[in-house]
Amino acid sequence: MPLDRERIAAVRRQIEAAFAAAEQPGDGELLHPQCMDDVDILSFYSDAACNAAFGGAPHWREVPDATIVYEYAALTAFSPKAFRFYLPAYLLYTLAHYADPEYAAESTLRALDPGTDKEMLHGFMASHYALLDAAETDAVVAFLELMAEDPDLAEFAEAALVNWWYGAR
């Protein structure tokens, strides 16, 4: 069953407002300094390659859907500054394409779940959220709560809410 269009529109507006002032990272600020796993991100072995895919876009609103589909796992490789800047593009893509067969929607939800504090990558994943302010955090929670209503994505959204976002407010 499709998600409620009015609710999608409301969450979309909340995301756009919350992240409107997010600053684009500069050269050398795209990759997480601790990113050592290829996580299927073939173009993110260097900041130069990362800049080629994401750099130059004056705003996150201009990241093409094709980039998000191709770079579906990029959120896990981004620095906290790049994560904050590009996260809304991934959230908005997921709202528009949550039922599509591409892996981008599920990957976005997985990037919002650091796992439990006993899991090996918990600290690394949680470090991505360090720069998010209260409004941005609230927008992520609203997004996850909406995605929790989709039968195909609910388990990923609920895990993220329980493992991090409900405690982050």
HUURQUI-V833897 format. One record per residue. N is the residue number from 1. RES is the residue in one small letter. OMEGA is omega in radians with two decimals (none if undefined). NEAR is the number of other ideal C-beta (glycine too) atoms within 12 Angstrom. Layout:
# HUURQUI-V833897
N_RES_OMEGA_NEAR + N_RES_OMEGA_NEAR
This chain:
# HUURQUI-V833897
1_m_-3.11_10 + 2_p_3.08_15 + 3_l_-3.13_30 + 4_d_-3.08_14 + 5_r_3.14_13 + 6_e_3.12_12 + 7_r_3.07_21 + 8_i_-3.13_27 + 9_a_3.14_18 + 10_a_3.12_20 + 11_v_3.09_34 + 12_r_3.13_27 + 13_r_3.13_20 + 14_q_3.12_28 + 15_i_-3.12_38 + 16_e_3.14_25 + 17_a_-3.08_18 + 18_a_-3.05_29 + 19_f_-3.07_35 + 20_a_-3.08_19 + 21_a_-3.14_17 + 22_a_-3.09_30 + 23_e_3.12_18 + 24_q_3.10_29 + 25_p_3.11_28 + 26_g_3.07_17 + 27_d_-3.13_19 + 28_g_-3.12_16 + 29_e_-3.06_25 + 30_l_-3.08_39 + 31_l_3.05_36 + 32_h_-3.11_33 + 33_p_3.14_18 + 34_q_-3.11_18 + 35_c_-3.12_30 + 36_m_-3.12_15 + 37_d_-3.10_18 + 38_d_3.11_14 + 39_v_3.11_26 + 40_d_3.12_18 + 41_i_-3.04_29 + 42_l_-3.07_18 + 43_s_-3.07_26 + 44_f_3.06_34 + 45_y_3.11_20 + 46_s_3.06_19 + 47_d_3.14_26 + 48_a_3.12_16 + 49_a_3.11_21 + 50_c_3.10_32 + 51_n_3.13_22 + 52_a_-3.14_19 + 53_a_-3.01_33 + 54_f_-3.11_41 + 55_g_3.09_28 + 56_g_3.07_18 + 57_a_-3.08_22 + 58_p_-3.14_12 + 59_h_3.14_19 + 60_w_3.13_34 + 61_r_-3.06_22 + 62_e_3.09_19 + 63_v_-3.11_32 + 64_p_3.08_17 + 65_d_-3.11_23 + 66_a_3.10_14 + 67_t_3.14_25 + 68_i_3.12_37 + 69_v_-3.10_26 + 70_y_-3.11_23 + 71_e_-3.04_38 + 72_y_-3.09_35 + 73_a_-3.05_29 + 74_a_-3.09_40 + 75_l_-3.12_46 + 76_t_-3.14_38 + 77_a_-3.10_39 + 78_f_2.95_42 + 79_s_3.08_33 + 80_p_3.13_31 + 81_k_3.12_26 + 82_a_3.09_41 + 83_f_-3.13_41 + 84_r_-3.09_36 + 85_f_-3.04_37 + 86_y_3.14_42 + 87_l_-3.12_38 + 88_p_3.10_39 + 89_a_3.13_38 + 90_y_3.12_46 + 91_l_-3.12_46 + 92_l_3.07_33 + 93_y_-3.12_37 + 94_t_3.09_44 + 95_l_-3.10_40 + 96_a_-3.00_25 + 97_h_-3.06_28 + 98_y_-3.11_35 + 99_a_-3.13_20 + 100_d_-3.09_21 + 101_p_3.12_11 + 102_e_-3.09_22 + 103_y_-3.02_25 + 104_a_-3.12_35 + 105_a_3.13_35 + 106_e_3.14_31 + 107_s_3.09_30 + 108_t_3.12_43 + 109_l_3.12_41 + 110_r_3.11_32 + 111_a_3.11_43 + 112_l_-3.14_44 + 113_d_3.12_35 + 114_p_-3.03_31 + 115_g_3.14_22 + 116_t_-3.11_18 + 117_d_3.10_15 + 118_k_-3.11_10 + 119_e_-3.01_16 + 120_m_-3.06_12 + 121_l_-3.08_25 + 122_h_-3.10_18 + 123_g_3.12_19 + 124_f_-3.12_27 + 125_m_-3.12_34 + 126_a_-3.13_29 + 127_s_3.11_24 + 128_h_-3.03_40 + 129_y_-2.99_33 + 130_a_-3.05_22 + 131_l_-3.11_23 + 132_l_3.10_32 + 133_d_-3.06_19 + 134_a_-3.13_12 + 135_a_3.11_22 + 136_e_3.10_34 + 137_t_3.10_29 + 138_d_3.11_23 + 139_a_3.10_36 + 140_v_3.13_43 + 141_v_3.11_32 + 142_a_3.09_31 + 143_f_-3.11_45 + 144_l_3.11_40 + 145_e_3.08_28 + 146_l_-3.14_35 + 147_m_3.10_40 + 148_a_3.10_29 + 149_e_3.12_22 + 150_d_-3.06_30 + 151_p_-3.11_16 + 152_d_-3.08_22 + 153_l_-3.03_34 + 154_a_-3.07_22 + 155_e_-3.13_20 + 156_f_3.11_30 + 157_a_-3.14_38 + 158_e_3.11_24 + 159_a_3.13_27 + 160_a_3.13_37 + 161_l_-3.10_29 + 162_v_-3.04_23 + 163_n_-3.13_29 + 164_w_-2.81_34 + 165_w_3.09_31 + 166_y_3.09_20 + 167_g_-3.07_16 + 168_a_-3.10_25 + 169_r_none_18
